[in-house]
């Protein structure tokens, strides 16, 4: 042990001294600012809005967890995707897990990882119309799929270039569209309307005090149950 301490002390004594900088104070400060300045190419990209989520209010509405109440704190779409965690805290976005949740969804949106309805293109006033399209794969096999069509149009009235497959929705039976937040309409159609929390990651709920205290709480419960049983049987 003494040998190790001696070697450590000798290392400190023999360490070469740093050569003092001869640059002017103003130049050193300017260099420090340049060193901490992020290059424009390194700034996070600001994604373009999508038809289902065209503005800040809608984005905060669909991701849920009460973030809609903070919509007034983001004056523009660019502000929503550029504010840092510290700036969000100064704006009053609390608690910290809410900020982390918002930052996580911002990154998802940048990567194109949308929730239900995120790939739809024909959306008007927060509502998308869904219809069943039937195609003959073979003379004996007919395929049915759910597509997104402009309001008031049928699957037969739109051109093939305007066909948008509605991911997450399926056809049940002959013409019944089923899927998250799909409201049935006339003639076998369905509507998807922007709803608060439709993209929300649901938080789990603690059972018996959560993971750290679960064993302790369940042990105490078993002890109490055995004691109650013995009292009932007249052992106490």
C-alpha positions as CSV (number, residue, x, y, z in Angstrom):
1,X,0.0,0.0,0.0
2,X,2.9,2.4,0.9
3,X,4.5,1.6,-2.5
4,X,1.3,2.6,-4.4
5,X,1.0,5.8,-2.4
6,X,4.6,6.7,-3.1
7,X,4.2,6.1,-6.8
8,X,1.1,8.2,-6.9
9,X,2.8,11.1,-5.1
10,X,5.8,10.9,-7.4
11,X,3.5,11.0,-10.4
12,X,1.9,14.2,-9.2
13,X,5.4,15.8,-8.5
14,X,6.8,14.8,-11.9
15,X,3.7,15.8,-13.9
16,X,4.8,18.5,-16.4
17,X,3.3,21.9,-15.8
18,X,0.9,23.3,-18.4
19,X,2.3,26.1,-20.4
20,X,0.3,29.3,-19.7
21,X,-1.5,30.7,-22.6
22,X,-0.2,34.0,-24.0
23,X,-3.4,34.8,-25.8
24,X,-5.2,38.0,-24.9
25,X,-8.2,37.6,-22.5
26,X,-10.6,38.8,-25.2
27,X,-9.2,36.3,-27.7
28,X,-9.5,33.4,-25.1
29,X,-13.1,34.4,-24.4
30,X,-13.9,34.4,-28.1
31,X,-12.3,31.0,-28.6
32,X,-14.4,29.7,-25.7
33,X,-17.5,31.0,-27.3
34,X,-16.5,29.4,-30.6
35,X,-15.8,26.1,-28.9
36,X,-19.3,26.0,-27.3
37,X,-21.1,27.1,-30.4
38,X,-22.9,24.4,-32.2
39,X,-22.3,24.3,-35.9
40,X,-25.5,24.7,-38.0
41,X,-25.0,21.3,-39.5
42,X,-25.2,19.7,-36.1
43,X,-28.5,21.3,-35.1
44,X,-31.4,18.9,-34.9
45,X,-33.6,18.9,-38.0
46,X,-37.0,20.5,-37.9
47,X,-39.4,18.0,-39.4
48,X,-42.3,19.2,-41.7
49,X,-45.8,18.9,-40.3
50,X,-47.9,16.0,-41.6
51,X,-51.6,16.2,-42.7
52,X,-52.9,14.7,-39.5
53,X,-50.6,16.8,-37.3
54,X,-50.3,20.2,-39.0
55,X,-49.5,22.4,-35.9
56,X,-48.2,22.6,-32.4
57,X,-51.6,22.2,-30.7
58,X,-52.5,19.0,-32.6
59,X,-49.0,17.5,-31.9
60,X,-49.4,18.1,-28.2
61,X,-52.9,16.8,-28.3
62,X,-52.2,13.4,-29.9
63,X,-49.2,12.6,-27.7
64,X,-51.3,13.1,-24.6
65,X,-50.2,13.2,-21.0
66,X,-51.7,16.6,-20.5
67,X,-49.2,18.4,-22.8
68,X,-52.0,20.2,-24.6
69,X,-52.1,22.6,-21.7
70,X,-48.6,23.9,-22.7
71,X,-49.5,24.7,-26.3
72,X,-49.4,28.4,-25.7
73,X,-45.8,28.2,-24.6
74,X,-44.7,27.3,-28.2
75,X,-45.4,30.2,-30.5
76,X,-44.2,28.3,-33.7
77,X,-43.6,24.8,-35.0
78,X,-39.8,25.6,-35.0
79,X,-39.9,26.5,-31.3
80,X,-41.5,23.2,-30.5
81,X,-38.6,21.3,-32.1
82,X,-35.7,23.5,-31.1
83,X,-36.2,24.3,-27.4
84,X,-33.8,22.4,-25.1
85,X,-34.8,20.6,-21.9
86,X,-33.5,23.5,-19.8
87,X,-35.6,26.0,-21.8
88,X,-38.6,23.7,-21.4
89,X,-38.1,23.7,-17.7
90,X,-37.9,27.5,-17.6
91,X,-41.2,27.6,-19.5
92,X,-42.8,25.5,-16.8
93,X,-43.1,22.1,-18.5
94,X,-43.1,20.0,-15.4
95,X,-42.5,17.4,-14.0
96,X,-39.2,16.2,-15.6
97,X,-40.7,13.0,-16.9
98,X,-43.1,15.1,-18.9
99,X,-40.2,16.9,-20.5
100,X,-38.4,13.7,-21.3
101,X,-41.6,12.3,-22.8
102,X,-42.0,15.4,-25.1
103,X,-38.3,15.2,-26.1
104,X,-38.7,11.5,-26.9
105,X,-41.8,12.1,-29.1
106,X,-40.0,15.0,-30.9
107,X,-37.2,12.6,-31.9
108,X,-39.7,10.0,-33.0
109,X,-41.4,12.6,-35.2
110,X,-38.1,13.6,-36.8
111,X,-37.5,9.9,-37.6
112,X,-40.9,9.5,-39.2
113,X,-42.1,7.1,-36.4
114,X,-45.7,8.3,-36.2
115,X,-48.7,6.9,-34.4
116,X,-51.9,5.7,-35.8
117,X,-52.9,7.8,-38.9
118,X,-49.5,9.4,-39.3
119,X,-49.1,8.1,-42.8
120,X,-52.5,9.4,-44.1
121,X,-52.5,12.2,-46.7
122,X,-56.1,13.1,-47.1
123,X,-57.0,14.9,-43.9
124,X,-59.5,17.8,-43.6
125,X,-60.1,19.6,-40.3
126,X,-58.5,16.8,-38.3
127,X,-60.6,14.1,-39.9
128,X,-59.6,11.4,-42.4
129,X,-62.0,9.2,-44.3
130,X,-61.3,5.5,-44.8
131,X,-62.9,3.2,-47.3
132,X,-62.5,-0.4,-48.4
133,X,-60.8,-1.1,-51.7
134,X,-61.3,-4.4,-53.4
135,X,-58.9,-5.8,-56.0
136,X,-58.7,-9.1,-57.8
137,X,-55.4,-10.8,-57.1
138,X,-56.3,-13.8,-59.1
139,X,-59.6,-14.8,-60.9
140,X,-60.6,-16.6,-57.7
141,X,-59.0,-14.4,-55.0
142,X,-60.3,-10.9,-54.1
143,X,-58.2,-8.8,-51.7
144,X,-59.7,-6.1,-49.5
145,X,-57.7,-3.4,-47.9
146,X,-58.4,-0.1,-46.1
147,X,-57.3,3.1,-47.9
148,X,-57.5,6.8,-47.2
149,X,-59.6,8.8,-49.7
150,X,-60.3,12.5,-50.1
151,X,-63.5,13.6,-48.3
152,X,-66.7,12.6,-50.2
153,X,-64.8,10.3,-52.6
154,X,-65.2,6.5,-53.0
155,X,-62.5,4.0,-53.6
156,X,-63.5,3.8,-57.3
157,X,-63.4,7.5,-57.9
158,X,-59.8,8.2,-57.1
159,X,-56.8,7.5,-59.3
160,X,-54.2,4.8,-58.4
161,X,-51.6,7.5,-57.7
162,X,-53.9,9.0,-55.0
163,X,-54.4,5.7,-53.2
164,X,-53.0,5.8,-49.6
165,X,-53.0,2.6,-47.6
166,X,-54.3,3.1,-44.0
167,X,-51.8,1.3,-41.8
168,X,-53.2,-0.2,-38.7
169,X,-56.7,-0.8,-40.0
170,X,-58.2,-4.0,-41.4
171,X,-61.4,-5.2,-43.0
172,X,-63.6,-7.4,-40.9
173,X,-66.2,-9.4,-42.6
174,X,-67.2,-7.9,-46.0
175,X,-66.9,-4.2,-45.6
176,X,-66.4,-3.4,-41.9
177,X,-63.4,-1.3,-41.1
178,X,-61.8,-1.9,-37.7
179,X,-58.9,-0.2,-36.0
180,X,-57.9,2.2,-33.3
181,X,-60.2,5.3,-33.1
182,X,-62.1,4.3,-36.3
183,X,-65.7,5.5,-36.2
184,X,-68.0,3.6,-38.6
185,X,-69.7,5.7,-41.2
186,X,-72.2,5.2,-44.1
187,X,-71.7,2.7,-46.9
188,X,-69.0,0.8,-45.0
189,X,-66.7,3.8,-44.6
190,X,-65.1,4.9,-41.4
191,X,-63.6,8.2,-40.0
192,X,-60.5,8.8,-38.1
193,X,-60.6,12.0,-36.0
194,X,-57.8,13.6,-34.0
195,X,-58.3,12.6,-30.4
196,X,-56.4,13.6,-27.3
197,X,-53.9,10.9,-26.4
198,X,-54.3,8.8,-29.6
199,X,-50.5,8.5,-29.8
200,X,-49.9,8.4,-26.1
201,X,-47.5,5.9,-24.5
202,X,-49.6,4.6,-21.6
203,X,-47.8,4.5,-18.3
204,X,-48.0,1.4,-16.3
205,X,-49.5,1.5,-12.8
206,X,-47.7,0.3,-9.7
207,X,-48.9,-3.0,-8.2
208,X,-48.1,-3.6,-4.5
209,X,-45.7,-0.6,-4.3
210,X,-43.7,-1.1,-7.4
211,X,-40.7,-3.3,-8.2
212,X,-38.5,-2.2,-5.3
213,X,-41.0,-2.6,-2.5
214,X,-43.2,-5.4,-4.0
215,X,-41.5,-8.3,-2.2
216,X,-41.5,-6.5,1.1
217,X,-45.2,-5.5,0.9
218,X,-46.3,-9.0,-0.3
219,X,-44.3,-10.6,2.6
220,X,-46.0,-8.4,5.1
221,X,-49.3,-9.2,3.6
222,X,-48.8,-12.9,3.9
223,X,-47.7,-12.5,7.5
224,X,-50.8,-10.5,8.3
225,X,-53.0,-13.1,6.5
226,X,-51.5,-16.0,8.4
227,X,-51.9,-14.1,11.7
228,X,-55.6,-13.3,10.9
229,X,-56.2,-17.0,10.1
230,X,-54.6,-18.2,13.3
231,X,-56.7,-15.6,15.3
232,X,-59.8,-16.9,13.5
233,X,-58.8,-20.5,14.5
234,X,-58.3,-19.5,18.1
235,X,-54.6,-19.8,18.4
236,X,-54.3,-16.3,19.8
